[in-house]
Structures are given as structure tokens and as C-alpha cells.
Amino acid sequence: MKMKCDRFFLRPCKILEKKVNLRNIISILTQNAGLKFISLSASLLIWIWVQTQHTEQDRIRSKVEYQLPKNLIFLNQPSQTIMVTLEAPKGVIRQLKDTELTANIDLSTHNTGPFEFSPKDIVNLPQSVKVVQFSPPTVNISLDERLTRTLKVEPNVSGEPLRGWKLLETHVIPKEVTVTGAKTVLSNMASVRTMGISLSKRSNSEMVSISLEKMHHSFSLAEKKPVQVEIILEEKTIEKEYKNIPIIMPDGWIATPNQTGIIIEGPLLKIEAIKNNKLKLVWKESKEEINTINQVELYDGEKLLSYSFQILQKSEFRKEPTP
């Protein structure tokens, strides 16, 4: 019933209207309560039946775990997962999607060839679940005898260092590693290599920490530690000829002829930096006890050079005549 409210009694009227509406709602809910309860119960029972009795099929991924004898190892790489088609009540299917299925494969009596999956391979499945199909239905198995060997480690070095430098030698730590793997592959190997080490842009010796190259999938190392490779570089040496090098004599001595050609041997970059017009040979006389020693030293300007050199034309050294 619609109430008419005077503006002076607006608030009390609104409260009264709410109470009337609430009574109407309660009346609607309680009217034919028994029939409504029966309808609700029937709906609930139908829902429960659908969840527990009505079956459906769905594809679910399962991981595969292989059980091998200790003396055998995989020569190939079998699948680690498969797709399994399951049939079960809708509620059970929903639960299975939230869990991880596992297929446990016993290979104690199967060494090679196709292995056919069986419903009993899927572990911990509820009794209400039916395994309909595997995809793929089989997995190819190839097992080999497990072998352990000690192999030499070889550094995999490539490229050239900066100009003026060369690779002298390399040292590997450790020199050998212990490897376990498939006998068919491992028995034919004498060594393993490190990952590639480039010498490009290098101009000094260095210790490099690096992994081994990727090996056959069946291989495993007794110790999984990086390999240390010591790279030892040295400067390249060259011989270079210089002509018309002046010979500087001490006072009272002369050289005939007073110029000569020489060949200098030393580090490439340093020898190439020497200018012909700054070179000079200085003849020196020194005394040790009673013996007189004459020697020729090579200078670049005022700097004494320690490089070995060869004089191409011999000169005669003698005292100047007294006037």
C-alpha cells in the first residue's frame, strides 16, 4: 500500500515505508516455503550428480620418470612429458588439472626399441578415472652401458692477439676431468675441450675461468667446476736492417770507415719505432785491472738500447796520429 507523506512528516514516513517493504519480502520468501525447499534441494542434487556421475574427457600433460638399472644409461633422449586423455567425473577432472601427473616407467627389462605406455604407469590416479589414450602412445628407448673415464682437457683457443704479440703457451687447470656417460660414445674419446677463448684484442697474459664445451647428453662430470686456462703471450721479435749508422769514437781514436750497417733484433713494435737518423754506435774503452776491454754500444739518441745487434761492415779502430 502506498503511503502519502506530508512534508512535515517525511522522515517518519520513509522509515515506515522500509518496514512495509521488508515485511513484503519476508512474505514472498515464506510463501509456499515447502515447495521452494523441495525445488532448491532438487537443484542441489542435480548439481552433485553432474559433478560426481556425469563424466567427461580431457587431455592433461604428465611428466615421465624412468627407472633404470644402475649399470645402464640413456643413449638417446626419450620424451620427458606425454599427453594423457582421461575420462572422469567433471569435478575430478577439474582437480586433476591442478595436480601434476607422473608416469613411472620401469626399464629393468626393456633396453631398446619402442616402449608402449600403459594405464598402470600413471601413479596415484583415483579409481574413478579411466585412462583413454596416450599421446604419443610409445617412446623409443635406447640404453647403453654406463662408463667412467678420465679425459684430458684441451683449451679451445682461436684468433690472433694484438699486433706485436703472439701466443707462447697455455696451461689448463685441471689437466684432466672424470666423465661418466654412454660407453658407445665415451670409449672413442681421448679429450674434452673448453668453450672457445678468443685471443683478439689481447696484449697481455691472463688467467681465464671457463666451462667445458657441451658434451653428449649422457655425460656428467665428477666435479662441476669451471676450468682455469692460463694464456701466456709474449712480444713478437723481428730483425731489421739499418744503414749508414755513425760510429762515435772516444777522443784520440778514429774508425775507418766511420759508418756501418747493422741488423737489430728485438720486439716488433719497439724496433719499428726506432728512427734510422737517431741511431749511433758508440765505441768505448774501459779498464778492468790490467786488461783493456773495448766494446761498442747502440744508442737511440741519448738512450742506450739493450737489444742484440749485428754489425754488417767491420771498421778499423785506431788512435789518431800525433801531430
Phi and psi restraints in degrees (value plus and minus 20) as a CYANA .aco file:
   2 LYS   PHI    -104.7   -64.7
   2 LYS   PSI     104.5   144.5
   3 MET   PHI    -117.4   -77.4
   3 MET   PSI     122.7   162.7
   4 LYS   PHI    -119.6   -79.6
   4 LYS   PSI     106.6   146.6
   5 CYS   PHI    -133.4   -93.4
   5 CYS   PSI     109.1   149.1
   6 ASP   PHI     -92.1   -52.1
   6 ASP   PSI     129.6   169.6
   7 ARG   PHI     -84.8   -44.8
   7 ARG   PSI     -42.9    -2.9
   8 PHE   PHI     -97.1   -57.1
   8 PHE   PSI     -39.4     0.6
   9 PHE   PHI    -138.8   -98.8
   9 PHE   PSI      15.0    55.0
  10 LEU   PHI     -83.9   -43.9
  10 LEU   PSI     -67.8   -27.8
  11 ARG   PHI     -84.3   -44.3
  11 ARG   PSI     -69.8   -29.8
  12 PRO   PHI     -80.1   -40.1
  12 PRO   PSI     -54.7   -14.7
  13 CYS   PHI     -85.6   -45.6
  13 CYS   PSI     -61.0   -21.0
  14 LYS   PHI     -84.0   -44.0
  14 LYS   PSI     -60.5   -20.5
  15 ILE   PHI     -82.5   -42.5
  15 ILE   PSI     -62.5   -22.5
  16 LEU   PHI     -84.4   -44.4
  16 LEU   PSI     -59.1   -19.1
  17 GLU   PHI     -82.5   -42.5
  17 GLU   PSI     -60.6   -20.6
  18 LYS   PHI     -82.4   -42.4
  18 LYS   PSI     -61.5   -21.5
  19 LYS   PHI     -83.4   -43.4
  19 LYS   PSI     -60.1   -20.1
  20 VAL   PHI     -83.5   -43.5
  20 VAL   PSI     -64.9   -24.9
  21 ASN   PHI     -81.4   -41.4
  21 ASN   PSI     -61.2   -21.2
  22 LEU   PHI     -81.9   -41.9
  22 LEU   PSI     -61.6   -21.6
  23 ARG   PHI     -83.6   -43.6
  23 ARG   PSI     -56.7   -16.7
  24 ASN   PHI     -83.7   -43.7
  24 ASN   PSI     -62.0   -22.0
  25 ILE   PHI     -84.0   -44.0
  25 ILE   PSI     -65.7   -25.7
  26 ILE   PHI     -80.8   -40.8
  26 ILE   PSI     -59.2   -19.2
  27 SER   PHI     -83.4   -43.4
  27 SER   PSI     -61.2   -21.2
  28 ILE   PHI     -84.5   -44.5
  28 ILE   PSI     -62.5   -22.5
  29 LEU   PHI     -88.6   -48.6
  29 LEU   PSI     -55.2   -15.2
  30 THR   PHI    -109.0   -69.0
  30 THR   PSI     -32.4     7.6
  31 GLN   PHI     -90.2   -50.2
  31 GLN   PSI     109.1   149.1
  32 ASN   PHI      34.6    74.6
  32 ASN   PSI      23.6    63.6
  33 ALA   PHI     -78.6   -38.6
  33 ALA   PSI     -59.9   -19.9
  34 GLY   PHI     -82.1   -42.1
  34 GLY   PSI     -65.0   -25.0
  35 LEU   PHI     -83.6   -43.6
  35 LEU   PSI     -61.3   -21.3
  36 LYS   PHI     -85.7   -45.7
  36 LYS   PSI     -57.4   -17.4
  37 PHE   PHI     -84.7   -44.7
  37 PHE   PSI     -61.3   -21.3
  38 ILE   PHI     -82.9   -42.9
  38 ILE   PSI     -62.3   -22.3
  39 SER   PHI     -83.0   -43.0
  39 SER   PSI     -63.8   -23.8
  40 LEU   PHI     -84.1   -44.1
  40 LEU   PSI     -62.1   -22.1
  41 SER   PHI     -84.1   -44.1
  41 SER   PSI     -60.9   -20.9
  42 ALA   PHI     -83.1   -43.1
  42 ALA   PSI     -62.2   -22.2
  43 SER   PHI     -82.1   -42.1
  43 SER   PSI     -61.5   -21.5
  44 LEU   PHI     -84.8   -44.8
  44 LEU   PSI     -61.1   -21.1
  45 LEU   PHI     -85.0   -45.0
  45 LEU   PSI     -59.8   -19.8
  46 ILE   PHI     -82.4   -42.4
  46 ILE   PSI     -62.6   -22.6
  47 TRP   PHI     -83.2   -43.2
  47 TRP   PSI     -63.0   -23.0
  48 ILE   PHI     -83.5   -43.5
  48 ILE   PSI     -60.4   -20.4
  49 TRP   PHI     -83.0   -43.0
  49 TRP   PSI     -62.7   -22.7
  50 VAL   PHI     -81.2   -41.2
  50 VAL   PSI     -61.7   -21.7
  51 GLN   PHI     -91.6   -51.6
  51 GLN   PSI     -50.3   -10.3
  52 THR   PHI    -127.3   -87.3
  52 THR   PSI     -44.5    -4.5
  53 GLN   PHI    -133.2   -93.2
  53 GLN   PSI     -56.2   -16.2
  54 HIS   PHI     -94.7   -54.7
  54 HIS   PSI      98.4   138.4
  55 THR   PHI    -117.4   -77.4
  55 THR   PSI     136.5   176.5
  56 GLU   PHI    -166.8  -126.8
  56 GLU   PSI     144.8   184.8
  57 GLN   PHI    -131.3   -91.3
  57 GLN   PSI     126.7   166.7
  58 ASP   PHI    -174.6  -134.6
  58 ASP   PSI     132.2   172.2
  59 ARG   PHI    -115.6   -75.6
  59 ARG   PSI     108.1   148.1
  60 ILE   PHI    -150.0  -110.0
  60 ILE   PSI     116.9   156.9
  61 ARG   PHI     -98.4   -58.4
  61 ARG   PSI     118.8   158.8
  62 SER   PHI    -148.2  -108.2
  62 SER   PSI     117.9   157.9
  63 LYS   PHI     -99.9   -59.9
  63 LYS   PSI     137.1   177.1
  64 VAL   PHI    -138.4   -98.4
  64 VAL   PSI     106.1   146.1
  65 GLU   PHI    -134.0   -94.0
  65 GLU   PSI     107.6   147.6
  66 TYR   PHI    -124.3   -84.3
  66 TYR   PSI     113.6   153.6
  67 GLN   PHI    -124.8   -84.8
  67 GLN   PSI      92.3   132.3
  68 LEU   PHI    -132.2   -92.2
  68 LEU   PSI     130.3   170.3
  69 PRO   PHI     -81.1   -41.1
  69 PRO   PSI     129.6   169.6
  70 LYS   PHI     -83.4   -43.4
  70 LYS   PSI     -45.9    -5.9
  71 ASN   PHI    -108.5   -68.5
  71 ASN   PSI     -18.0    22.0
  72 LEU   PHI    -138.1   -98.1
  72 LEU   PSI     139.5   179.5
  73 ILE   PHI    -168.8  -128.8
  73 ILE   PSI     134.9   174.9
  74 PHE   PHI     -90.6   -50.6
  74 PHE   PSI     109.5   149.5
  75 LEU   PHI    -109.2   -69.2
  75 LEU   PSI     -50.8   -10.8
  76 ASN   PHI    -125.5   -85.5
  76 ASN   PSI    -194.2  -154.2
  77 GLN   PHI    -140.5  -100.5
  77 GLN   PSI      69.1   109.1
  78 PRO   PHI     -90.4   -50.4
  78 PRO   PSI     141.5   181.5
  79 SER   PHI     -79.9   -39.9
  79 SER   PSI     121.3   161.3
  80 GLN   PHI    -117.8   -77.8
  80 GLN   PSI     -30.1     9.9
  81 THR   PHI    -161.5  -121.5
  81 THR   PSI     135.0   175.0
  82 ILE   PHI    -160.0  -120.0
  82 ILE   PSI     141.1   181.1
  83 MET   PHI    -119.1   -79.1
  83 MET   PSI     110.8   150.8
  84 VAL   PHI    -138.6   -98.6
  84 VAL   PSI     106.4   146.4
  85 THR   PHI    -110.0   -70.0
  85 THR   PSI     100.9   140.9
  86 LEU   PHI    -136.0   -96.0
  86 LEU   PSI     128.0   168.0
  87 GLU   PHI    -140.7  -100.7
  87 GLU   PSI     104.9   144.9
  88 ALA   PHI    -184.6  -144.6
  88 ALA   PSI     146.1   186.1
  89 PRO   PHI     -74.1   -34.1
  89 PRO   PSI     130.0   170.0
  90 LYS   PHI     -74.6   -34.6
  90 LYS   PSI     -62.8   -22.8
  91 GLY   PHI     -85.2   -45.2
  91 GLY   PSI     -57.6   -17.6
  92 VAL   PHI     -88.2   -48.2
  92 VAL   PSI     -61.7   -21.7
  93 ILE   PHI     -77.6   -37.6
  93 ILE   PSI     -62.8   -22.8
  94 ARG   PHI     -81.7   -41.7
  94 ARG   PSI     -60.7   -20.7
  95 GLN   PHI     -87.2   -47.2
  95 GLN   PSI     -59.7   -19.7
  96 LEU   PHI     -84.0   -44.0
  96 LEU   PSI     -51.7   -11.7
  97 LYS   PHI     -85.3   -45.3
  97 LYS   PSI     -43.4    -3.4
  98 ASP   PHI    -113.5   -73.5
  98 ASP   PSI     -19.9    20.1
  99 THR   PHI    -135.6   -95.6
  99 THR   PSI     145.7   185.7
 100 GLU   PHI    -121.2   -81.2
 100 GLU   PSI      95.9   135.9
 101 LEU   PHI     -98.6   -58.6
 101 LEU   PSI     128.6   168.6
 102 THR   PHI    -155.1  -115.1
 102 THR   PSI     110.8   150.8
 103 ALA   PHI    -123.4   -83.4
 103 ALA   PSI      98.5   138.5
 104 ASN   PHI    -120.5   -80.5
 104 ASN   PSI      91.8   131.8
 105 ILE   PHI    -126.4   -86.4
 105 ILE   PSI      99.1   139.1
 106 ASP   PHI    -112.8   -72.8
 106 ASP   PSI      94.6   134.6
 107 LEU   PHI    -127.6   -87.6
 107 LEU   PSI       2.1    42.1
 108 SER   PHI     -85.0   -45.0
 108 SER   PSI     -43.2    -3.2
 109 THR   PHI    -140.8  -100.8
 109 THR   PSI      -7.3    32.7
 110 HIS   PHI    -153.9  -113.9
 110 HIS   PSI      87.1   127.1
 111 ASN   PHI    -120.6   -80.6
 111 ASN   PSI     -48.1    -8.1
 112 THR   PHI    -173.8  -133.8
 112 THR   PSI     135.3   175.3
 113 GLY   PHI      74.7   114.7
 113 GLY   PSI    -200.0  -160.0
 114 PRO   PHI     -87.7   -47.7
 114 PRO   PSI     115.7   155.7
 115 PHE   PHI    -130.3   -90.3
 115 PHE   PSI     104.4   144.4
 116 GLU   PHI    -111.5   -71.5
 116 GLU   PSI     105.7   145.7
 117 PHE   PHI     -88.6   -48.6
 117 PHE   PSI     127.5   167.5
 118 SER   PHI    -149.2  -109.2
 118 SER   PSI     129.0   169.0
 119 PRO   PHI     -73.7   -33.7
 119 PRO   PSI     -51.2   -11.2
 120 LYS   PHI     -90.1   -50.1
 120 LYS   PSI     -32.5     7.5
 121 ASP   PHI     -92.8   -52.8
 121 ASP   PSI     -44.9    -4.9
 122 ILE   PHI     -99.8   -59.8
 122 ILE   PSI      98.6   138.6
 123 VAL   PHI    -109.7   -69.7
 123 VAL   PSI     130.6   170.6
 124 ASN   PHI      40.1    80.1
 124 ASN   PSI      16.6    56.6
 125 LEU   PHI    -106.5   -66.5
 125 LEU   PSI     116.8   156.8
 126 PRO   PHI     -80.8   -40.8
 126 PRO   PSI     133.3   173.3
 127 GLN   PHI     -83.5   -43.5
 127 GLN   PSI     -45.0    -5.0
 128 SER   PHI     -98.3   -58.3
 128 SER   PSI     -22.1    17.9
 129 VAL   PHI    -120.1   -80.1
 129 VAL   PSI     113.0   153.0
 130 LYS   PHI    -132.9   -92.9
 130 LYS   PSI     109.2   149.2
 131 VAL   PHI    -103.8   -63.8
 131 VAL   PSI      96.2   136.2
 132 VAL   PHI    -111.4   -71.4
 132 VAL   PSI     -62.4   -22.4
 133 GLN   PHI    -180.6  -140.6
 133 GLN   PSI     130.3   170.3
 134 PHE   PHI    -132.4   -92.4
 134 PHE   PSI     123.6   163.6
 135 SER   PHI    -157.5  -117.5
 135 SER   PSI      91.2   131.2
 136 PRO   PHI     -94.4   -54.4
 136 PRO   PSI     139.3   179.3
 137 PRO   PHI     -93.3   -53.3
 137 PRO   PSI     -41.6    -1.6
 138 THR   PHI    -154.9  -114.9
 138 THR   PSI     144.0   184.0
 139 VAL   PHI    -152.6  -112.6
 139 VAL   PSI     117.0   157.0
 140 ASN   PHI    -101.7   -61.7
 140 ASN   PSI     110.3   150.3
 141 ILE   PHI    -136.9   -96.9
 141 ILE   PSI     112.6   152.6
 142 SER   PHI    -159.8  -119.8
 142 SER   PSI      87.3   127.3
 143 LEU   PHI    -124.8   -84.8
 143 LEU   PSI     132.2   172.2
 144 ASP   PHI    -158.3  -118.3
 144 ASP   PSI     142.6   182.6
 145 GLU   PHI     -87.6   -47.6
 145 GLU   PSI     118.7   158.7
 146 ARG   PHI     -99.8   -59.8
 146 ARG   PSI     111.0   151.0
 147 LEU   PHI    -151.9  -111.9
 147 LEU   PSI     123.3   163.3
 148 THR   PHI    -141.2  -101.2
 148 THR   PSI     108.5   148.5
 149 ARG   PHI    -159.3  -119.3
 149 ARG   PSI     139.0   179.0
 150 THR   PHI    -122.3   -82.3
 150 THR   PSI     103.0   143.0
 151 LEU   PHI    -137.0   -97.0
 151 LEU   PSI     127.6   167.6
 152 LYS   PHI     -93.5   -53.5
 152 LYS   PSI     123.3   163.3
 153 VAL   PHI    -119.5   -79.5
 153 VAL   PSI     104.7   144.7
 154 GLU   PHI    -133.7   -93.7
 154 GLU   PSI     111.2   151.2
 155 PRO   PHI     -93.0   -53.0
 155 PRO   PSI     116.3   156.3
 156 ASN   PHI    -120.0   -80.0
 156 ASN   PSI      65.6   105.6
 157 VAL   PHI    -126.1   -86.1
 157 VAL   PSI     115.4   155.4
 158 SER   PHI    -162.4  -122.4
 158 SER   PSI     145.1   185.1
 159 GLY   PHI      64.9   104.9
 159 GLY   PSI     158.0   198.0
 160 GLU   PHI    -141.4  -101.4
 160 GLU   PSI     120.3   160.3
 161 PRO   PHI     -90.5   -50.5
 161 PRO   PSI     159.8   199.8
 162 LEU   PHI     -77.3   -37.3
 162 LEU   PSI     134.4   174.4
 163 ARG   PHI     -76.2   -36.2
 163 ARG   PSI     115.3   155.3
 164 GLY   PHI      78.7   118.7
 164 GLY   PSI     -24.4    15.6
 165 TRP   PHI    -145.9  -105.9
 165 TRP   PSI     135.4   175.4
 166 LYS   PHI    -164.5  -124.5
 166 LYS   PSI     136.8   176.8
 167 LEU   PHI     -98.6   -58.6
 167 LEU   PSI     102.3   142.3
 168 LEU   PHI    -107.6   -67.6
 168 LEU   PSI     -72.1   -32.1
 169 GLU   PHI    -186.8  -146.8
 169 GLU   PSI     147.5   187.5
 170 THR   PHI    -150.1  -110.1
 170 THR   PSI     129.1   169.1
 171 HIS   PHI    -148.1  -108.1
 171 HIS   PSI     115.8   155.8
 172 VAL   PHI    -132.9   -92.9
 172 VAL   PSI     114.9   154.9
 173 ILE   PHI    -148.4  -108.4
 173 ILE   PSI      98.1   138.1
 174 PRO   PHI     -98.2   -58.2
 174 PRO   PSI     141.5   181.5
 175 LYS   PHI     -95.7   -55.7
 175 LYS   PSI     -43.5    -3.5
 176 GLU   PHI    -158.1  -118.1
 176 GLU   PSI     135.0   175.0
 177 VAL   PHI    -153.0  -113.0
 177 VAL   PSI     133.0   173.0
 178 THR   PHI    -117.9   -77.9
 178 THR   PSI     103.7   143.7
 179 VAL   PHI    -141.6  -101.6
 179 VAL   PSI     117.2   157.2
 180 THR   PHI    -135.6   -95.6
 180 THR   PSI     115.1   155.1
 181 GLY   PHI    -193.1  -153.1
 181 GLY   PSI    -188.4  -148.4
 182 ALA   PHI     -88.6   -48.6
 182 ALA   PSI     109.9   149.9
 183 LYS   PHI     -79.6   -39.6
 183 LYS   PSI     -60.0   -20.0
 184 THR   PHI     -75.9   -35.9
 184 THR   PSI     -56.7   -16.7
 185 VAL   PHI    -110.4   -70.4
 185 VAL   PSI     -67.9   -27.9
 186 LEU   PHI     -88.2   -48.2
 186 LEU   PSI     -51.7   -11.7
 187 SER   PHI     -86.8   -46.8
 187 SER   PSI     -39.5     0.5
 188 ASN   PHI    -115.3   -75.3
 188 ASN   PSI     -15.4    24.6
 189 MET   PHI    -126.7   -86.7
 189 MET   PSI     123.2   163.2
 190 ALA   PHI    -133.4   -93.4
 190 ALA   PSI     -38.6     1.4
 191 SER   PHI    -175.6  -135.6
 191 SER   PSI     145.9   185.9
 192 VAL   PHI    -146.2  -106.2
 192 VAL   PSI     132.8   172.8
 193 ARG   PHI    -130.5   -90.5
 193 ARG   PSI     135.1   175.1
 194 THR   PHI     -98.8   -58.8
 194 THR   PSI     147.6   187.6
 195 MET   PHI     -81.8   -41.8
 195 MET   PSI     140.1   180.1
 196 GLY   PHI     -83.1   -43.1
 196 GLY   PSI     117.2   157.2
 197 ILE   PHI    -139.5   -99.5
 197 ILE   PSI      98.3   138.3
 198 SER   PHI    -111.2   -71.2
 198 SER   PSI     114.4   154.4
 199 LEU   PHI    -108.8   -68.8
 199 LEU   PSI     -25.8    14.2
 200 SER   PHI     -76.4   -36.4
 200 SER   PSI     116.7   156.7
 201 LYS   PHI      47.9    87.9
 201 LYS   PSI      -8.0    32.0
 202 ARG   PHI    -112.9   -72.9
 202 ARG   PSI     122.3   162.3
 203 SER   PHI    -162.0  -122.0
 203 SER   PSI      -2.4    37.6
 204 ASN   PHI    -173.3  -133.3
 204 ASN   PSI     137.4   177.4
 205 SER   PHI     -87.9   -47.9
 205 SER   PSI     131.5   171.5
 206 GLU   PHI    -178.7  -138.7
 206 GLU   PSI     130.3   170.3
 207 MET   PHI    -122.1   -82.1
 207 MET   PSI     102.0   142.0
 208 VAL   PHI    -132.4   -92.4
 208 VAL   PSI     110.4   150.4
 209 SER   PHI    -116.2   -76.2
 209 SER   PSI     103.9   143.9
 210 ILE   PHI    -170.6  -130.6
 210 ILE   PSI     137.5   177.5
 211 SER   PHI    -109.1   -69.1
 211 SER   PSI     148.0   188.0
 212 LEU   PHI    -101.6   -61.6
 212 LEU   PSI     136.5   176.5
 213 GLU   PHI     -79.9   -39.9
 213 GLU   PSI     132.4   172.4
 214 LYS   PHI     -82.3   -42.3
 214 LYS   PSI     106.7   146.7
 215 MET   PHI    -125.1   -85.1
 215 MET   PSI    -193.6  -153.6
 216 HIS   PHI     -76.7   -36.7
 216 HIS   PSI     123.3   163.3
 217 HIS   PHI     -79.2   -39.2
 217 HIS   PSI     -42.4    -2.4
 218 SER   PHI    -102.8   -62.8
 218 SER   PSI     -30.1     9.9
 219 PHE   PHI     -99.3   -59.3
 219 PHE   PSI     124.2   164.2
 220 SER   PHI    -161.8  -121.8
 220 SER   PSI     126.7   166.7
 221 LEU   PHI    -116.3   -76.3
 221 LEU   PSI     124.2   164.2
 222 ALA   PHI     -85.0   -45.0
 222 ALA   PSI     -56.8   -16.8
 223 GLU   PHI    -148.1  -108.1
 223 GLU   PSI      99.9   139.9
 224 LYS   PHI    -113.8   -73.8
 224 LYS   PSI      58.0    98.0
 225 LYS   PHI    -147.2  -107.2
 225 LYS   PSI     127.6   167.6
 226 PRO   PHI     -81.7   -41.7
 226 PRO   PSI     131.3   171.3
 227 VAL   PHI    -111.8   -71.8
 227 VAL   PSI     121.6   161.6
 228 GLN   PHI    -120.7   -80.7
 228 GLN   PSI     105.5   145.5
 229 VAL   PHI    -138.0   -98.0
 229 VAL   PSI      98.4   138.4
 230 GLU   PHI    -111.4   -71.4
 230 GLU   PSI      99.7   139.7
 231 ILE   PHI    -122.2   -82.2
 231 ILE   PSI      99.2   139.2
 232 ILE   PHI    -130.7   -90.7
 232 ILE   PSI      95.2   135.2
 233 LEU   PHI    -126.2   -86.2
 233 LEU   PSI     134.9   174.9
 234 GLU   PHI    -162.1  -122.1
 234 GLU   PSI     139.7   179.7
 235 GLU   PHI     -91.1   -51.1
 235 GLU   PSI     120.0   160.0
 236 LYS   PHI     -91.2   -51.2
 236 LYS   PSI     122.1   162.1
 237 THR   PHI    -130.9   -90.9
 237 THR   PSI     128.0   168.0
 238 ILE   PHI    -157.1  -117.1
 238 ILE   PSI     145.8   185.8
 239 GLU   PHI    -134.1   -94.1
 239 GLU   PSI     112.3   152.3
 240 LYS   PHI    -155.1  -115.1
 240 LYS   PSI     116.9   156.9
 241 GLU   PHI    -114.5   -74.5
 241 GLU   PSI     117.4   157.4
 242 TYR   PHI    -145.5  -105.5
 242 TYR   PSI     117.6   157.6
 243 LYS   PHI    -131.0   -91.0
 243 LYS   PSI     137.9   177.9
 244 ASN   PHI      34.8    74.8
 244 ASN   PSI      30.2    70.2
 245 ILE   PHI    -107.5   -67.5
 245 ILE   PSI     103.2   143.2
 246 PRO   PHI     -88.2   -48.2
 246 PRO   PSI     125.6   165.6
 247 ILE   PHI    -126.6   -86.6
 247 ILE   PSI      98.9   138.9
 248 ILE   PHI    -118.0   -78.0
 248 ILE   PSI     102.3   142.3
 249 MET   PHI    -126.0   -86.0
 249 MET   PSI     133.0   173.0
 250 PRO   PHI     -89.1   -49.1
 250 PRO   PSI     145.5   185.5
 251 ASP   PHI     -76.7   -36.7
 251 ASP   PSI     114.4   154.4
 252 GLY   PHI      70.1   110.1
 252 GLY   PSI     -16.8    23.2
 253 TRP   PHI    -146.2  -106.2
 253 TRP   PSI     132.1   172.1
 254 ILE   PHI    -155.0  -115.0
 254 ILE   PSI     133.0   173.0
 255 ALA   PHI    -137.2   -97.2
 255 ALA   PSI     115.0   155.0
 256 THR   PHI    -148.4  -108.4
 256 THR   PSI      97.4   137.4
 257 PRO   PHI     -90.5   -50.5
 257 PRO   PSI     143.3   183.3
 258 ASN   PHI    -114.1   -74.1
 258 ASN   PSI      -8.1    31.9
 259 GLN   PHI    -156.6  -116.6
 259 GLN   PSI     135.6   175.6
 260 THR   PHI    -176.4  -136.4
 260 THR   PSI     146.1   186.1
 261 GLY   PHI    -118.3   -78.3
 261 GLY   PSI     127.6   167.6
 262 ILE   PHI    -156.6  -116.6
 262 ILE   PSI     138.1   178.1
 263 ILE   PHI    -138.8   -98.8
 263 ILE   PSI     103.2   143.2
 264 ILE   PHI    -125.8   -85.8
 264 ILE   PSI     116.4   156.4
 265 GLU   PHI    -134.6   -94.6
 265 GLU   PSI     109.5   149.5
 266 GLY   PHI    -198.5  -158.5
 266 GLY   PSI    -192.8  -152.8
 267 PRO   PHI     -78.6   -38.6
 267 PRO   PSI     114.0   154.0
 268 LEU   PHI     -71.4   -31.4
 268 LEU   PSI     -74.1   -34.1
 269 LEU   PHI     -85.3   -45.3
 269 LEU   PSI     -56.9   -16.9
 270 LYS   PHI     -94.5   -54.5
 270 LYS   PSI     -57.1   -17.1
 271 ILE   PHI     -87.9   -47.9
 271 ILE   PSI     -60.2   -20.2
 272 GLU   PHI     -85.7   -45.7
 272 GLU   PSI     -43.7    -3.7
 273 ALA   PHI    -100.8   -60.8
 273 ALA   PSI     -31.0     9.0
 274 ILE   PHI     -95.8   -55.8
 274 ILE   PSI     111.3   151.3
 275 LYS   PHI    -114.0   -74.0
 275 LYS   PSI     113.7   153.7
 276 ASN   PHI     -79.0   -39.0
 276 ASN   PSI     -57.8   -17.8
 277 ASN   PHI     -96.5   -56.5
 277 ASN   PSI     -25.2    14.8
 278 LYS   PHI    -123.8   -83.8
 278 LYS   PSI     -27.5    12.5
 279 LEU   PHI     -97.5   -57.5
 279 LEU   PSI     127.4   167.4
 280 LYS   PHI    -177.1  -137.1
 280 LYS   PSI     128.4   168.4
 281 LEU   PHI    -122.9   -82.9
 281 LEU   PSI     108.2   148.2
 282 VAL   PHI    -133.5   -93.5
 282 VAL   PSI      99.4   139.4
 283 TRP   PHI    -109.5   -69.5
 283 TRP   PSI     106.1   146.1
 284 LYS   PHI    -144.6  -104.6
 284 LYS   PSI     127.0   167.0
 285 GLU   PHI    -138.4   -98.4
 285 GLU   PSI     104.7   144.7
 286 SER   PHI    -151.7  -111.7
 286 SER   PSI     136.7   176.7
 287 LYS   PHI    -139.7   -99.7
 287 LYS   PSI     111.0   151.0
 288 GLU   PHI    -145.5  -105.5
 288 GLU   PSI      92.8   132.8
 289 GLU   PHI      35.3    75.3
 289 GLU   PSI    -135.7   -95.7
 290 ILE   PHI    -123.9   -83.9
 290 ILE   PSI     -25.3    14.7
 291 ASN   PHI    -113.1   -73.1
 291 ASN   PSI     122.3   162.3
 292 THR   PHI    -124.2   -84.2
 292 THR   PSI     106.1   146.1
 293 ILE   PHI    -135.7   -95.7
 293 ILE   PSI     105.0   145.0
 294 ASN   PHI    -125.0   -85.0
 294 ASN   PSI     115.6   155.6
 295 GLN   PHI    -164.7  -124.7
 295 GLN   PSI     134.5   174.5
 296 VAL   PHI    -135.3   -95.3
 296 VAL   PSI     107.2   147.2
 297 GLU   PHI    -133.2   -93.2
 297 GLU   PSI     129.9   169.9
 298 LEU   PHI    -124.0   -84.0
 298 LEU   PSI     110.0   150.0
 299 TYR   PHI    -142.9  -102.9
 299 TYR   PSI     125.1   165.1
 300 ASP   PHI    -130.7   -90.7
 300 ASP   PSI      75.8   115.8
 301 GLY   PHI      48.7    88.7
 301 GLY   PSI    -140.0  -100.0
 302 GLU   PHI    -120.8   -80.8
 302 GLU   PSI     -15.1    24.9
 303 LYS   PHI    -117.3   -77.3
 303 LYS   PSI     104.8   144.8
 304 LEU   PHI     -94.2   -54.2
 304 LEU   PSI     108.1   148.1
 305 LEU   PHI    -117.8   -77.8
 305 LEU   PSI     116.8   156.8
 306 SER   PHI    -118.4   -78.4
 306 SER   PSI     -13.7    26.3
 307 TYR   PHI     -93.9   -53.9
 307 TYR   PSI     130.0   170.0
 308 SER   PHI     -93.7   -53.7
 308 SER   PSI     124.8   164.8
 309 PHE   PHI    -165.4  -125.4
 309 PHE   PSI     139.6   179.6
 310 GLN   PHI    -146.3  -106.3
 310 GLN   PSI     108.1   148.1
 311 ILE   PHI    -105.8   -65.8
 311 ILE   PSI     106.6   146.6
 312 LEU   PHI    -104.4   -64.4
 312 LEU   PSI     -57.5   -17.5
 313 GLN   PHI    -139.3   -99.3
 313 GLN   PSI     103.0   143.0
 314 LYS   PHI     -96.8   -56.8
 314 LYS   PSI     123.0   163.0
 315 SER   PHI    -134.4   -94.4
 315 SER   PSI     136.8   176.8
 316 GLU   PHI    -117.5   -77.5
 316 GLU   PSI     106.8   146.8
 317 PHE   PHI    -123.4   -83.4
 317 PHE   PSI     107.6   147.6
 318 ARG   PHI    -171.6  -131.6
 318 ARG   PSI     141.9   181.9
 319 LYS   PHI     -96.0   -56.0
 319 LYS   PSI     125.5   165.5
 320 GLU   PHI     -87.3   -47.3
 320 GLU   PSI     123.4   163.4
 321 PRO   PHI     -85.2   -45.2
 321 PRO   PSI     121.8   161.8
 322 THR   PHI     -96.6   -56.6
 322 THR   PSI     109.7   149.7
